[in-house]
Amino acid sequence: MSTHTIDTAMARRMVEACAIRGASIIGQPGGWSVMLKLGMSEKPLGVQRTDKLRTWRSLDTCMNYLKTELHIVRIDMLDASNHSAGDATQSARADSSERMKRAHEAAAYNQWFRAQVQAAIDDPRPSIPHEQVMAEAQALIDTKRLRHAAKS
């Protein structure tokens, strides 16, 4: 565990034990971070397994995270004095658009495939035994081979 920041798992345990006395949202270049009050000291909420601050680009997202993940609904202070919307150290991932496009295509294919399977399950016609289908396919292959051999 980091000595300078507190990760989410530790913060949850501390909230459950009533060890966190308050929280403040602090503006950072490019986003917002959270300071947790522990007795007389304060420690920032950090990224898991590192000593880096956890930051959110949106104040709404930060507050939603505090409410849903840590069950902290009261904020002692909001300090926007160092906040700036842009961040020179963070840039949007160049591949995010393509990654999202592939994710949407995969979701659409999954939905189509599931619909096809459900339609086959719901089909009232009697099923054809596997052996019969394979015999018919083999007969078709044999016929094509004979035709091909006859042309040669």
N, C-alpha and C positions, 0 to 999 in steps of 0.2 A: 504494500500500500504506500502511496505517496505521503510525504511528510508535510508538504505545503498546501495541498488541495485535498478535498474530500470527494470521492466518487459517489455516484448515485446510490449504489448498493449500501455503502456505509451511511450515507445521509438518510436513507430509508430506515435503517436500523436505529439511527440516532433520533429520528422523529418518533418512532414507535416507543423509544425509551424516554421520551420527553426531554432529551438533552439539548435540542436546538431551541433557543429562546427567541429567535427571530430571523428574518431574512431581508436582505436589501437587494435591489436590482441596480446594477452599476453600468452606465454607458461606457462602451469601449469603441475604439476605431473599428467600424464594420459590424457592430452588433451590441449585444447586452450580455452581461455576466451576472452571477448571483453570489453574494456574500452571505454565509450562514453564521449566525451568532451562537457561540458556544460558551456559556458563562460570561466571562469578561473578555474573551478573545473572539476574533472573527477569522474564518477561513473561507477561501473561495471554493465553489463547486467546480470540480475538475473533470477532465476526460478520464475514462477508466484506464488504469495502468500507466498513466503519464502524469507529469506535473503541469500540464497545460490547462489553461482556463477553458471551461466549457462555455461557448458563446452561441447566441442565437441571433440571427439577422433581424428577426421580428420580435417586438416587445410582446405582441399577442401570443406568439409561439412560446416564448420564455414563460409567460404567466401561465399558459395552459399546461406546460411541462411541470411547473411547480404544483399546480392544483391536482393534476392527474397522477403524476409519478411520485411526488413527495408528500402530497396531501397538505401542502402549505397554502393557505388561502389568504393570509394576512401578510402584507408587505410593510415593513417598517419605514423604508425610505426608497425613493427612486431618484437616482443621481444621473442626470443626462449631461453633465458638464463636459465630459470627455467623449461623448457619443458623436460619431460621424457615420453617415450612411455608407460611404465607400471604404474599402479596405485594400490597400496596395498589396498586402501579403496574400490575400485570398483572391482567386479568380474562379470563374465558373468552369466546371469541367467541360472540356471541348467535346467529349464523347457523350455527354448527358442526353442530348437530343436524339442521337442514334440509339442509345441504350433504351430510352423511353419508347422510341418507335418500335424496337424489337420486342419490348415487354408488352406493348399493346397488340402487336401482331400475334404474339404467343397466346395472349389471353383470348383474342378473337378466334384463333385456331382451336384452342381448348374448348371454347364454347360451342363452336361448330361440330367438333369431334364428339363431344358429349351428346349433342342433339342427334347426331347420326346414330350413335350407339343406342340412345333411348328409342329412336324411331324403329331400329331393328328389333329391340326388345318388345316394343308395342305392336309390331307387325302381326296381324292375325293369321297370316298364311302359315301352313305347316312348315316346319324346319326340314331341310334336306340333310340327310346323314353325310358325315364327312367322307366316308368311303365312296359314296355315290358321286360326290363332287370331284374327288380325286380321280376316280375312274373316268369320268367325263372329260376332265382336263387332260389326262394321259391319252385318251383316245384322240382328242383334238391335236395334241402334240404329235402323236404318231402319224395322223393324217397329213399334217403339214410337212413332216420329215419325208414321207413317201412322195408327196408332190414335188418337194425340193430335189429329191434324189432322181425323180423321173425327168426333171428339166435338165439335169447335168449330163 
